[in-house]
Amino acid sequence: MPSKDPKISLNDIKKNIELARQFVADLSLDDFLNDRKTFYAVIRALEVISEASRRLPESFQEKHPEIPWADIAGAGNVYRHDYEEVLETMVWQTVQHSLTALEKVVQEELDRY
């Protein structure tokens, strides 16, 4: 049964942001677009981030309105159910730019524990 402890979800988000970034660290966009294994690994990390964010209490999400929680959850649905709609360039942009604010909030909250 999934844990109700927000710290577990926060750690899962942090770990998978780090993994996604490690997977693409030495790649150019062209390299990434031609590396199916890395693409699939990054998608898996983003799926975990999405699912872990869903497990955070609503009060936590309300405390951080600067984070697009619904978009994060929605992206996970696309990765899992509408996978043929996933654009590799959007995945690249997500890892390169869109995770920064989430990572900051997660780290700040973990520092409070």
C-alpha positions as CSV (number, residue, x, y, z in Angstrom):
1,M,0.0,0.0,0.0
2,P,1.4,3.4,-0.9
3,S,2.6,5.5,2.0
4,K,0.7,8.6,3.1
5,D,3.9,10.2,4.3
6,P,4.6,13.3,2.1
7,K,8.4,12.9,2.8
8,I,8.4,9.7,0.9
9,S,6.8,11.3,-2.1
10,L,9.1,14.3,-1.9
11,N,12.1,12.0,-1.8
12,D,10.8,10.1,-4.8
13,I,10.3,13.3,-6.8
14,K,13.8,14.5,-5.9
15,K,15.4,11.2,-6.8
16,N,13.7,11.0,-10.1
17,I,14.4,14.6,-11.1
18,E,18.1,13.8,-10.4
19,L,17.9,10.6,-12.4
20,A,16.2,12.3,-15.4
21,R,19.0,14.9,-15.4
22,Q,21.7,12.3,-15.1
23,F,20.3,10.4,-18.0
24,V,20.6,13.4,-20.3
25,A,23.6,15.1,-18.7
26,D,26.1,14.4,-21.5
27,L,23.7,14.5,-24.4
28,S,22.8,17.1,-27.0
29,L,19.2,17.3,-28.1
30,D,20.1,15.4,-31.3
31,D,21.8,12.7,-29.3
32,F,18.7,12.4,-27.0
33,L,16.3,12.2,-30.0
34,N,18.3,9.3,-31.3
35,D,18.7,7.4,-28.0
36,R,15.6,5.4,-27.4
37,K,16.9,3.8,-24.2
38,T,17.5,7.2,-22.6
39,F,14.2,8.5,-23.8
40,Y,12.4,5.6,-22.2
41,A,14.4,6.0,-19.0
42,V,13.6,9.7,-18.8
43,I,9.9,9.0,-19.4
44,R,9.9,6.5,-16.5
45,A,11.5,9.1,-14.2
46,L,8.8,11.6,-15.3
47,E,6.1,9.0,-14.6
48,V,7.3,8.5,-11.1
49,I,7.5,12.3,-10.5
50,S,3.9,12.6,-11.7
51,E,2.6,9.8,-9.5
52,A,4.5,10.9,-6.5
53,S,3.2,14.5,-6.9
54,R,-0.4,13.0,-7.0
55,R,0.3,11.5,-3.6
56,L,1.1,14.8,-1.9
57,P,-1.7,16.1,0.2
58,E,-3.9,18.8,-1.4
59,S,-2.9,21.1,1.4
60,F,0.7,20.8,0.3
61,Q,-0.2,21.6,-3.3
62,E,-2.2,24.6,-2.2
63,K,0.8,25.8,-0.2
64,H,2.8,25.9,-3.5
65,P,0.5,27.4,-6.2
66,E,3.6,28.3,-8.2
67,I,3.9,24.6,-9.2
68,P,1.6,23.4,-12.0
69,W,0.4,20.3,-10.1
70,A,-2.4,19.6,-12.6
71,D,0.0,19.8,-15.5
72,I,2.4,17.4,-13.7
73,A,-0.4,14.9,-13.1
74,G,-1.7,15.3,-16.6
75,A,1.7,14.7,-18.1
76,G,1.9,11.4,-16.3
77,N,-1.4,10.4,-17.8
78,V,-0.1,11.1,-21.2
79,Y,3.1,9.2,-20.6
80,R,1.1,6.2,-19.4
81,H,-2.0,6.2,-21.6
82,D,-1.4,8.4,-24.6
83,Y,2.2,7.5,-25.1
84,E,2.0,7.9,-28.9
85,E,1.3,11.6,-28.3
86,V,4.6,12.2,-26.4
87,L,6.9,14.6,-28.2
88,E,10.6,13.9,-27.6
89,T,11.4,17.6,-27.7
90,M,8.9,18.3,-25.0
91,V,10.4,15.7,-22.8
92,W,13.8,17.3,-23.4
93,Q,12.5,20.7,-22.5
94,T,10.8,19.3,-19.4
95,V,14.1,17.9,-18.1
96,Q,16.2,20.9,-19.1
97,H,13.9,23.6,-17.9
98,S,10.6,22.7,-16.4
99,L,11.7,20.7,-13.3
100,T,13.7,23.6,-11.7
101,A,10.8,25.2,-9.7
102,L,9.5,21.8,-8.6
103,E,13.0,20.7,-7.5
104,K,13.4,23.9,-5.5
105,V,10.1,23.5,-3.6
106,V,10.8,19.8,-3.0
107,Q,14.2,20.5,-1.5
108,E,12.9,23.4,0.6
109,E,10.2,21.1,2.1
110,L,12.7,18.2,2.6
111,D,15.0,20.6,4.5
112,R,12.1,21.3,6.9
113,Y,11.9,17.6,7.9
